[in-house]
Amino acid sequence: MDTYPDLYELLRRDEEARAYFASLPEYARTSINDRPGKINSL
């Protein structure tokens, strides 16, 4: 499993993560976006 420094880098480099994130409801994406430094892998 690859890890990245933060959510933004994960989404920039991992197509599967980007697709999964886009499929989440808006309230979930908002909650995740509130803590981008805590998310670093799919």
C-alpha positions as MATLAB code, in Angstrom:
seq = 'MDTYPDLYELLRRDEEARAYFASLPEYARTSINDRPGKINSL';
ca = [
       0.000    0.000    0.000;
       1.346    3.411   -0.972;
       1.174    6.265    1.496;
       1.254    9.965    0.729;
       1.927   13.062    2.831;
      -1.740   14.096    2.829;
      -5.152   13.699    1.226;
      -4.408   16.113   -1.598;
      -1.336   14.203   -2.750;
      -3.211   10.896   -2.433;
      -6.014   12.174   -4.655;
      -3.573   13.738   -7.107;
      -1.597   10.516   -7.620;
      -4.052    7.643   -7.046;
      -6.870    7.239   -9.554;
      -8.668    4.606   -7.443;
      -8.604    6.871   -4.381;
      -9.867    9.791   -6.483;
     -12.785    7.713   -7.819;
     -13.663    6.424   -4.346;
     -13.526    9.912   -2.828;
     -15.748   11.273   -5.610;
     -18.306    8.521   -4.945;
     -18.737    9.508   -1.290;
     -21.659   11.679   -0.206;
     -20.838   15.359    0.141;
     -21.069   15.310    3.956;
     -18.413   12.565    4.065;
     -16.103   14.398    1.646;
     -16.498   17.575    3.701;
     -15.637   15.756    6.904;
     -12.561   14.155    5.315;
     -11.472   17.499    3.847;
     -11.501   18.940    7.374;
      -8.563   16.644    8.244;
      -6.426   16.347    5.075;
      -3.194   15.706    6.999;
      -4.655   12.610    8.694;
      -5.552   10.831    5.431;
      -2.605    9.395    3.528;
      -3.668    6.075    1.996;
      -6.662    4.281    0.546;
];
